[in-house]
Amino acid sequence: MDLLGFGTVIVHFLIISHSYHFICKGQINRKELFVFGAYTLLTEIVFDFPLYILYLDGLGIERFLFPLGLYSYFRWMKQYERDRGLFLSLLLSLLYESTHNFLSVTFSSITGDNFVLQYHFPFFFVVTVLTYFVTLKIIYYFHLELAYFDEDYLYPFLKKVFFALLLLHIVSFVSDMVSTIKHLNSFGSILSSIVFISLLLTFFAMNSHKVQMEKEIALKQKKFEQKHLQNYTDEIVGLYNEIRGFRHDYAGMLVSMQMAIDSGNLQEIDRIYNEVLVKANHKLRSDKYTYFDLNNIEDSALRSLVAQSIVYARNNGVEFTLEVKDTITKLPIELLDLVRIMSVLLNNAVEGSADSYKKQMEVAVIKMETETVIVIQNSCKMTMTPSGDLFALGFSTKGRNRGVGLNNVKELLDKYNNIILETEMEGSTFRQIIRFKREFE
């Protein structure tokens, strides 16, 4: 292998490694990046060297097979699921190949083939360096992030995108093949340009679909909030009328008690206390009055989710207690992530307590000096020590294979450095504590 070929392999491995690093958005450390880089370089050598010995290195076969090498890394070393590994392998390969081919075709058409032949090494060195910067620009512009592939609502569309990438990969290989035939060289250049432009259009379609889906989800969330706002308003009006009626009855209670005291009738005092005052006290301590604490939550999405869980708990015969003493401002988390995380934790708590003997659930939202803390506590029917198994796929305190939500919560929270989830278990009480590190207000 000549110096140019070896240099191309090195630069190729650098571009693939850096592209993977930027797509992961800091989710991999230096050690993992080094391992991936070494694996990529080894894959390049394994694919290139035999083809070079057999004089088949100019047909693009090694570039066609390269995604398989990447897939083996993602599938068996990173333990990615099959679809994600295939998607990421094709994405990284196409990002480099299509960009490099397009720039080569564009600049060779400007400078002419004679110039390329005369300054072969400098020409491809410049093209490869430009490929690096253009590739990173594409990643930034189209927001190509690993987290993008974790969104459940995008998965059906991403399956279609995968087949589009596979088709572009095949067309790119055909382009490499026909470019080796002199009278078809121009046709190969056209195919390379089509692949690059189609790839950009695919990324544009991905972003457009993501924006559209997020708008639809935000609209559904707004309708959800409006619906529960009406329920919340009706509940508050009912509680207000109940308290107003109690104020009217309270005067009668005091008169009856005063008459019993004046007459010195201890039996009558005892009867009024137990049958009137104690019952009134129990009535006022009903979990219905926790609705008033919702006023302290300014974040409409969080307020609606808690209101929904109160109704859900009541329908399942669960005693729900809410405590929000301070005004809670908007939390430092994306709306969709907040909805998904809190929905899972609150619904799990209601269902877990509904299956338990005590049927109790408490939610507290506490504003501290540097953080906002949400505590979700519920009774459950099983006793255990909390461990990493809680977030394993399929684990749940509600029973076997009912804990997919907790695994999703962990994946969502991994995106945020300012949010910490703590899990505690005391006897038959299960507790989830979420700490949102607050920005200076």
C-alpha positions as a Python dict, from the first residue, in 0.01 Angstrom:
ca = {
    (1, 'M'): (0, 0, 0),
    (2, 'D'): (146, 340, -103),
    (3, 'L'): (177, 648, 117),
    (4, 'L'): (-141, 803, -23),
    (5, 'G'): (-342, 488, 47),
    (6, 'F'): (-212, 462, 402),
    (7, 'G'): (-276, 832, 464),
    (8, 'T'): (-630, 798, 333),
    (9, 'V'): (-694, 509, 573),
    (10, 'I'): (-567, 714, 870),
    (11, 'V'): (-771, 1024, 782),
    (12, 'H'): (-1078, 809, 712),
    (13, 'F'): (-1054, 655, 1057),
    (14, 'L'): (-1013, 1002, 1216),
    (15, 'I'): (-1321, 1138, 1039),
    (16, 'I'): (-1535, 835, 1130),
    (17, 'S'): (-1419, 852, 1495),
    (18, 'H'): (-1484, 1225, 1530),
    (19, 'S'): (-1822, 1194, 1357),
    (20, 'Y'): (-1922, 923, 1603),
    (21, 'H'): (-1799, 1136, 1893),
    (22, 'F'): (-2005, 1440, 1786),
    (23, 'I'): (-2316, 1233, 1713),
    (24, 'C'): (-2292, 1084, 2064),
    (25, 'K'): (-2278, 1436, 2214),
    (26, 'G'): (-2037, 1349, 2494),
    (27, 'Q'): (-2205, 1018, 2584),
    (28, 'I'): (-1878, 831, 2525),
    (29, 'N'): (-1555, 890, 2714),
    (30, 'R'): (-1201, 907, 2575),
    (31, 'K'): (-1135, 540, 2640),
    (32, 'E'): (-1442, 434, 2441),
    (33, 'L'): (-1349, 675, 2161),
    (34, 'F'): (-997, 533, 2149),
    (35, 'V'): (-1132, 176, 2133),
    (36, 'F'): (-1373, 275, 1855),
    (37, 'G'): (-1094, 451, 1665),
    (38, 'A'): (-862, 152, 1695),
    (39, 'Y'): (-1141, -82, 1587),
    (40, 'T'): (-1220, 140, 1287),
    (41, 'L'): (-854, 147, 1184),
    (42, 'L'): (-828, -231, 1221),
    (43, 'T'): (-1144, -274, 1012),
    (44, 'E'): (-996, -52, 741),
    (45, 'I'): (-680, -263, 729),
    (46, 'V'): (-869, -595, 733),
    (47, 'F'): (-1090, -488, 442),
    (48, 'D'): (-828, -296, 240),
    (49, 'F'): (-521, -519, 258),
    (50, 'P'): (-662, -842, 101),
    (51, 'L'): (-826, -639, -177),
    (52, 'Y'): (-498, -455, -237),
    (53, 'I'): (-312, -787, -266),
    (54, 'L'): (-575, -911, -516),
    (55, 'Y'): (-562, -582, -712),
    (56, 'L'): (-930, -516, -634),
    (57, 'D'): (-876, -205, -422),
    (58, 'G'): (-1006, 37, -686),
    (59, 'L'): (-1357, -107, -712),
    (60, 'G'): (-1492, 31, -384),
    (61, 'I'): (-1562, -314, -238),
    (62, 'E'): (-1391, -223, 90),
    (63, 'R'): (-1613, 86, 125),
    (64, 'F'): (-1923, -122, 55),
    (65, 'L'): (-1829, -372, 328),
    (66, 'F'): (-1714, -110, 580),
    (67, 'P'): (-2060, -64, 747),
    (68, 'L'): (-2052, -435, 838),
    (69, 'G'): (-1735, -372, 1038),
    (70, 'L'): (-1899, -80, 1217),
    (71, 'Y'): (-2211, -285, 1282),
    (72, 'S'): (-2012, -563, 1447),
    (73, 'Y'): (-1869, -303, 1688),
    (74, 'F'): (-2204, -146, 1773),
    (75, 'R'): (-2386, -477, 1802),
    (76, 'W'): (-2143, -689, 2002),
    (77, 'M'): (-1913, -441, 2175),
    (78, 'K'): (-2157, -154, 2247),
    (79, 'Q'): (-2455, -390, 2283),
    (80, 'Y'): (-2679, -168, 2070),
    (81, 'E'): (-3003, -321, 1944),
    (82, 'R'): (-2993, -443, 1585),
    (83, 'D'): (-3182, -157, 1417),
    (84, 'R'): (-2985, 111, 1596),
    (85, 'G'): (-2652, -53, 1511),
    (86, 'L'): (-2742, -89, 1142),
    (87, 'F'): (-2871, 267, 1120),
    (88, 'L'): (-2564, 419, 1284),
    (89, 'S'): (-2326, 207, 1072),
    (90, 'L'): (-2483, 320, 745),
    (91, 'L'): (-2507, 680, 866),
    (92, 'L'): (-2138, 710, 956),
    (93, 'S'): (-2025, 536, 639),
    (94, 'L'): (-2246, 745, 409),
    (95, 'L'): (-2153, 1071, 581),
    (96, 'Y'): (-1790, 1019, 487),
    (97, 'E'): (-1821, 845, 151),
    (98, 'S'): (-2089, 1066, -3),
    (99, 'T'): (-1924, 1389, 115),
    (100, 'H'): (-1578, 1281, 1),
    (101, 'N'): (-1704, 1165, -340),
    (102, 'F'): (-1909, 1480, -396),
    (103, 'L'): (-1618, 1711, -310),
    (104, 'S'): (-1382, 1507, -528),
    (105, 'V'): (-1619, 1525, -824),
    (106, 'T'): (-1688, 1897, -775),
    (107, 'F'): (-1324, 2006, -748),
    (108, 'S'): (-1200, 1774, -1022),
    (109, 'S'): (-1459, 1921, -1259),
    (110, 'I'): (-1331, 2270, -1172),
    (111, 'T'): (-958, 2195, -1191),
    (112, 'G'): (-975, 1935, -1468),
    (113, 'D'): (-860, 1572, -1474),
    (114, 'N'): (-505, 1664, -1582),
    (115, 'F'): (-458, 1876, -1270),
    (116, 'V'): (-582, 1590, -1050),
    (117, 'L'): (-342, 1346, -1215),
    (118, 'Q'): (-50, 1588, -1184),
    (119, 'Y'): (-114, 1681, -819),
    (120, 'H'): (-277, 1361, -707),
    (121, 'F'): (-158, 1357, -343),
    (122, 'P'): (-211, 1730, -261),
    (123, 'F'): (-552, 1724, -431),
    (124, 'F'): (-690, 1431, -231),
    (125, 'F'): (-530, 1559, 89),
    (126, 'V'): (-718, 1889, 54),
    (127, 'V'): (-1040, 1707, -38),
    (128, 'T'): (-1009, 1479, 266),
    (129, 'V'): (-949, 1773, 501),
    (130, 'L'): (-1250, 1953, 355),
    (131, 'T'): (-1451, 1632, 398),
    (132, 'Y'): (-1378, 1645, 770),
    (133, 'F'): (-1512, 1999, 812),
    (134, 'V'): (-1812, 1951, 582),
    (135, 'T'): (-1907, 1630, 764),
    (136, 'L'): (-1901, 1802, 1103),
    (137, 'K'): (-2100, 2093, 962),
    (138, 'I'): (-2367, 1851, 838),
    (139, 'I'): (-2384, 1687, 1182),
    (140, 'Y'): (-2431, 2024, 1353),
    (141, 'Y'): (-2672, 2169, 1096),
    (142, 'F'): (-2909, 1873, 1089),
    (143, 'H'): (-2871, 1800, 1465),
    (144, 'L'): (-2762, 1442, 1409),
    (145, 'E'): (-2748, 1311, 1766),
    (146, 'L'): (-2756, 965, 1914),
    (147, 'A'): (-3043, 1075, 2140),
    (148, 'Y'): (-3249, 1139, 1827),
    (149, 'F'): (-3270, 765, 1767),
    (150, 'D'): (-3405, 697, 2117),
    (151, 'E'): (-3736, 876, 2071),
    (152, 'D'): (-4018, 620, 2049),
    (153, 'Y'): (-4241, 845, 1841),
    (154, 'L'): (-3971, 874, 1570),
    (155, 'Y'): (-3895, 503, 1540),
    (156, 'P'): (-4149, 412, 1265),
    (157, 'F'): (-4016, 692, 1042),
    (158, 'L'): (-3654, 598, 1112),
    (159, 'K'): (-3721, 249, 976),
    (160, 'K'): (-3813, 412, 644),
    (161, 'V'): (-3501, 629, 663),
    (162, 'F'): (-3291, 317, 717),
    (163, 'F'): (-3405, 170, 384),
    (164, 'A'): (-3333, 505, 217),
    (165, 'L'): (-2977, 497, 357),
    (166, 'L'): (-2934, 137, 245),
    (167, 'L'): (-3043, 231, -108),
    (168, 'L'): (-2803, 528, -113),
    (169, 'H'): (-2522, 302, 7),
    (170, 'I'): (-2585, 61, -282),
    (171, 'V'): (-2602, 347, -533),
    (172, 'S'): (-2275, 485, -392),
    (173, 'F'): (-2113, 145, -450),
    (174, 'V'): (-2245, 137, -808),
    (175, 'S'): (-2101, 485, -854),
    (176, 'D'): (-1758, 361, -742),
    (177, 'M'): (-1781, 64, -978),
    (178, 'V'): (-1881, 257, -1292),
    (179, 'S'): (-1622, 527, -1222),
    (180, 'T'): (-1351, 270, -1294),
    (181, 'I'): (-1482, 242, -1652),
    (182, 'K'): (-1343, 531, -1854),
    (183, 'H'): (-1644, 609, -2074),
    (184, 'L'): (-1881, 583, -1773),
    (185, 'N'): (-1675, 809, -1548),
    (186, 'S'): (-1912, 1104, -1595),
    (187, 'F'): (-2211, 885, -1511),
    (188, 'G'): (-2036, 775, -1191),
    (189, 'S'): (-1979, 1140, -1099),
    (190, 'I'): (-2348, 1214, -1152),
    (191, 'L'): (-2443, 921, -927),
    (192, 'S'): (-2205, 1047, -655),
    (193, 'S'): (-2370, 1390, -665),
    (194, 'I'): (-2716, 1234, -653),
    (195, 'V'): (-2620, 1026, -347),
    (196, 'F'): (-2485, 1330, -160),
    (197, 'I'): (-2785, 1552, -239),
    (198, 'S'): (-3027, 1268, -157),
    (199, 'L'): (-2852, 1215, 176),
    (200, 'L'): (-2896, 1583, 265),
    (201, 'L'): (-3263, 1565, 162),
    (202, 'T'): (-3301, 1257, 384),
    (203, 'F'): (-3158, 1446, 681),
    (204, 'F'): (-3390, 1737, 602),
    (205, 'A'): (-3688, 1498, 596),
    (206, 'M'): (-3579, 1352, 932),
    (207, 'N'): (-3566, 1696, 1091),
    (208, 'S'): (-3896, 1804, 936),
    (209, 'H'): (-4066, 1488, 1061),
    (210, 'K'): (-3919, 1536, 1408),
    (211, 'V'): (-4042, 1898, 1425),
    (212, 'Q'): (-4387, 1795, 1301),
    (213, 'M'): (-4415, 1513, 1555),
    (214, 'E'): (-4302, 1739, 1839),
    (215, 'K'): (-4564, 1997, 1739),
    (216, 'E'): (-4833, 1729, 1736),
    (217, 'I'): (-4726, 1599, 2076),
    (218, 'A'): (-4711, 1955, 2214),
    (219, 'L'): (-5064, 2016, 2081),
    (220, 'K'): (-5190, 1695, 2242),
    (221, 'Q'): (-5022, 1801, 2565),
    (222, 'K'): (-5191, 2142, 2547),
    (223, 'K'): (-5531, 1977, 2494),
    (224, 'F'): (-5453, 1741, 2781),
    (225, 'E'): (-5368, 2039, 3003),
    (226, 'Q'): (-5687, 2223, 2907),
    (227, 'K'): (-5897, 1916, 2980),
    (228, 'H'): (-5745, 1869, 3324),
    (229, 'L'): (-5756, 2243, 3389),
    (230, 'Q'): (-6134, 2223, 3350),
    (231, 'N'): (-6149, 1920, 3581),
    (232, 'Y'): (-5923, 2103, 3825),
    (233, 'T'): (-6147, 2413, 3813),
    (234, 'D'): (-6461, 2205, 3870),
    (235, 'E'): (-6294, 2030, 4164),
    (236, 'I'): (-6187, 2361, 4320),
    (237, 'V'): (-6540, 2504, 4281),
    (238, 'G'): (-6682, 2193, 4449),
    (239, 'L'): (-6434, 2219, 4737),
    (240, 'Y'): (-6509, 2589, 4777),
    (241, 'N'): (-6883, 2520, 4805),
    (242, 'E'): (-6808, 2242, 5054),
    (243, 'I'): (-6597, 2474, 5270),
    (244, 'R'): (-6859, 2750, 5245),
    (245, 'G'): (-7121, 2501, 5365),
    (246, 'F'): (-6890, 2398, 5649),
    (247, 'R'): (-6856, 2763, 5756),
    (248, 'H'): (-7236, 2779, 5784),
    (249, 'D'): (-7248, 2455, 5985),
    (250, 'Y'): (-6953, 2556, 6201),
    (251, 'A'): (-7155, 2824, 6382),
    (252, 'G'): (-7422, 2566, 6466),
    (253, 'M'): (-7155, 2327, 6601),
    (254, 'L'): (-7020, 2597, 6833),
    (255, 'V'): (-7369, 2686, 6959),
    (256, 'S'): (-7445, 2318, 7033),
    (257, 'M'): (-7112, 2276, 7210),
    (258, 'Q'): (-7162, 2596, 7410),
    (259, 'M'): (-7509, 2484, 7525),
    (260, 'A'): (-7372, 2145, 7632),
    (261, 'I'): (-7087, 2313, 7822),
    (262, 'D'): (-7323, 2558, 7993),
    (263, 'S'): (-7551, 2275, 8103),
    (264, 'G'): (-7254, 2072, 8225),
    (265, 'N'): (-7379, 1768, 8036),
    (266, 'L'): (-7058, 1571, 7979),
    (267, 'Q'): (-7235, 1298, 7780),
    (268, 'E'): (-7374, 1558, 7540),
    (269, 'I'): (-7029, 1721, 7507),
    (270, 'D'): (-6875, 1381, 7431),
    (271, 'R'): (-7148, 1302, 7175),
    (272, 'I'): (-7110, 1637, 6994),
    (273, 'Y'): (-6732, 1603, 6989),
    (274, 'N'): (-6731, 1249, 6844),
    (275, 'E'): (-7028, 1276, 6609),
    (276, 'V'): (-6979, 1632, 6485),
    (277, 'L'): (-6630, 1774, 6539),
    (278, 'V'): (-6431, 1454, 6474),
    (279, 'K'): (-6629, 1381, 6156),
    (280, 'A'): (-6583, 1740, 6040),
    (281, 'N'): (-6208, 1713, 6103),
    (282, 'H'): (-6185, 1390, 5900),
    (283, 'K'): (-6381, 1552, 5622),
    (284, 'L'): (-6149, 1854, 5608),
    (285, 'R'): (-5842, 1628, 5604),
    (286, 'S'): (-5969, 1443, 5297),
    (287, 'D'): (-5719, 1396, 5015),
    (288, 'K'): (-5954, 1604, 4797),
    (289, 'Y'): (-5805, 1918, 4954),
    (290, 'T'): (-5462, 1838, 4812),
    (291, 'Y'): (-5593, 2004, 4494),
    (292, 'F'): (-5526, 2341, 4658),
    (293, 'D'): (-5149, 2274, 4657),
    (294, 'L'): (-5156, 2248, 4277),
    (295, 'N'): (-5183, 2628, 4270),
    (296, 'N'): (-4817, 2646, 4373),
    (297, 'I'): (-4698, 2462, 4059),
    (298, 'E'): (-4647, 2719, 3783),
    (299, 'D'): (-4536, 2465, 3522),
    (300, 'S'): (-4868, 2380, 3352),
    (301, 'A'): (-4740, 2046, 3217),
    (302, 'L'): (-4628, 1924, 3561),
    (303, 'R'): (-4947, 2057, 3722),
    (304, 'S'): (-5163, 1870, 3471),
    (305, 'L'): (-4968, 1546, 3520),
    (306, 'V'): (-5005, 1563, 3898),
    (307, 'A'): (-5376, 1650, 3864),
    (308, 'Q'): (-5422, 1351, 3636),
    (309, 'S'): (-5247, 1122, 3883),
    (310, 'I'): (-5476, 1246, 4164),
    (311, 'V'): (-5781, 1148, 3958),
    (312, 'Y'): (-5615, 819, 3854),
    (313, 'A'): (-5536, 738, 4218),
    (314, 'R'): (-5889, 818, 4331),
    (315, 'N'): (-6038, 596, 4060),
    (316, 'N'): (-5814, 310, 4180),
    (317, 'G'): (-5903, 354, 4546),
    (318, 'V'): (-5563, 499, 4640),
    (319, 'E'): (-5527, 761, 4914),
    (320, 'F'): (-5330, 1043, 4749),
    (321, 'T'): (-5146, 1314, 4943),
    (322, 'L'): (-4984, 1614, 4774),
    (323, 'E'): (-4754, 1868, 4938),
    (324, 'V'): (-4630, 2176, 4752),
    (325, 'K'): (-4545, 2454, 4999),
    (326, 'D'): (-4348, 2692, 4776),
    (327, 'T'): (-4406, 2831, 4427),
    (328, 'I'): (-4249, 2588, 4179),
    (329, 'T'): (-4124, 2754, 3860),
    (330, 'K'): (-4052, 2586, 3526),
    (331, 'L'): (-3812, 2293, 3557),
    (332, 'P'): (-3485, 2277, 3355),
    (333, 'I'): (-3593, 1992, 3126),
    (334, 'E'): (-3749, 1961, 2781),
    (335, 'L'): (-4129, 1945, 2785),
    (336, 'L'): (-4157, 1607, 2613),
    (337, 'D'): (-3898, 1449, 2842),
    (338, 'L'): (-4074, 1588, 3151),
    (339, 'V'): (-4407, 1448, 3035),
    (340, 'R'): (-4262, 1104, 2957),
    (341, 'I'): (-4062, 1077, 3281),
    (342, 'M'): (-4332, 1202, 3518),
    (343, 'S'): (-4604, 999, 3343),
    (344, 'V'): (-4408, 679, 3399),
    (345, 'L'): (-4317, 752, 3762),
    (346, 'L'): (-4663, 878, 3865),
    (347, 'N'): (-4854, 601, 3686),
    (348, 'N'): (-4621, 337, 3828),
    (349, 'A'): (-4673, 479, 4177),
    (350, 'V'): (-5053, 474, 4144),
    (351, 'E'): (-5058, 120, 4002),
    (352, 'G'): (-4805, -4, 4257),
    (353, 'S'): (-5001, 137, 4551),
    (354, 'A'): (-5331, 10, 4407),
    (355, 'D'): (-5188, -345, 4418),
    (356, 'S'): (-5067, -302, 4777),
    (357, 'Y'): (-5246, -350, 5108),
    (358, 'K'): (-5215, 10, 5234),
    (359, 'K'): (-5307, 178, 4902),
    (360, 'Q'): (-5124, 500, 4987),
    (361, 'M'): (-4932, 743, 4768),
    (362, 'E'): (-4758, 1071, 4852),
    (363, 'V'): (-4611, 1332, 4619),
    (364, 'A'): (-4407, 1627, 4745),
    (365, 'V'): (-4254, 1905, 4536),
    (366, 'I'): (-3994, 2095, 4736),
    (367, 'K'): (-3810, 2410, 4633),
    (368, 'M'): (-3467, 2419, 4795),
    (369, 'E'): (-3188, 2674, 4767),
    (370, 'T'): (-3008, 2520, 4469),
    (371, 'E'): (-3250, 2255, 4345),
    (372, 'T'): (-3611, 2152, 4307),
    (373, 'V'): (-3690, 1807, 4448),
    (374, 'I'): (-3985, 1587, 4353),
    (375, 'V'): (-4054, 1295, 4587),
    (376, 'I'): (-4293, 1023, 4470),
    (377, 'Q'): (-4366, 762, 4736),
    (378, 'N'): (-4607, 471, 4727),
    (379, 'S'): (-4689, 158, 4919),
    (380, 'C'): (-4619, -167, 4734),
    (381, 'K'): (-4679, -536, 4790),
    (382, 'M'): (-4317, -652, 4760),
    (383, 'T'): (-4022, -585, 4988),
    (384, 'M'): (-3675, -556, 4838),
    (385, 'T'): (-3348, -366, 4841),
    (386, 'P'): (-3312, -110, 4557),
    (387, 'S'): (-3048, -190, 4299),
    (388, 'G'): (-2962, -140, 3935),
    (389, 'D'): (-3213, -418, 3855),
    (390, 'L'): (-3492, -163, 3900),
    (391, 'F'): (-3400, -8, 3568),
    (392, 'A'): (-3341, -334, 3385),
    (393, 'L'): (-3570, -390, 3088),
    (394, 'G'): (-3885, -565, 3209),
    (395, 'F'): (-3829, -518, 3584),
    (396, 'S'): (-4102, -354, 3791),
    (397, 'T'): (-4224, -349, 4150),
    (398, 'K'): (-4567, -416, 3995),
    (399, 'G'): (-4458, -758, 3867),
    (400, 'R'): (-4258, -931, 3595),
    (401, 'N'): (-4222, -769, 3251),
    (402, 'R'): (-4410, -454, 3349),
    (403, 'G'): (-4112, -223, 3396),
    (404, 'V'): (-4023, -106, 3045),
    (405, 'G'): (-4110, 249, 3156),
    (406, 'L'): (-3837, 263, 3422),
    (407, 'N'): (-3576, 163, 3166),
    (408, 'N'): (-3697, 444, 2938),
    (409, 'V'): (-3680, 691, 3227),
    (410, 'K'): (-3316, 604, 3288),
    (411, 'E'): (-3230, 653, 2919),
    (412, 'L'): (-3405, 992, 2914),
    (413, 'L'): (-3232, 1112, 3231),
    (414, 'D'): (-2891, 1011, 3097),
    (415, 'K'): (-2916, 1312, 2865),
    (416, 'Y'): (-2917, 1557, 3156),
    (417, 'N'): (-2623, 1632, 3385),
    (418, 'N'): (-2838, 1853, 3610),
    (419, 'I'): (-3100, 1589, 3698),
    (420, 'I'): (-3044, 1308, 3947),
    (421, 'L'): (-3283, 1020, 4019),
    (422, 'E'): (-3255, 840, 4352),
    (423, 'T'): (-3443, 524, 4445),
    (424, 'E'): (-3515, 411, 4801),
    (425, 'M'): (-3701, 117, 4951),
    (426, 'E'): (-3807, 95, 5316),
    (427, 'G'): (-4011, -212, 5399),
    (428, 'S'): (-4311, -200, 5168),
    (429, 'T'): (-4264, 168, 5076),
    (430, 'F'): (-4110, 253, 4739),
    (431, 'R'): (-3969, 604, 4692),
    (432, 'Q'): (-3837, 788, 4383),
    (433, 'I'): (-3658, 1120, 4437),
    (434, 'I'): (-3579, 1344, 4138),
    (435, 'R'): (-3343, 1634, 4194),
    (436, 'F'): (-3346, 1916, 3937),
    (437, 'K'): (-3041, 2138, 3980),
    (438, 'R'): (-3183, 2487, 3941),
    (439, 'E'): (-3022, 2769, 3747),
    (440, 'F'): (-2976, 3095, 3932),
    (441, 'E'): (-3306, 3286, 3926),
}
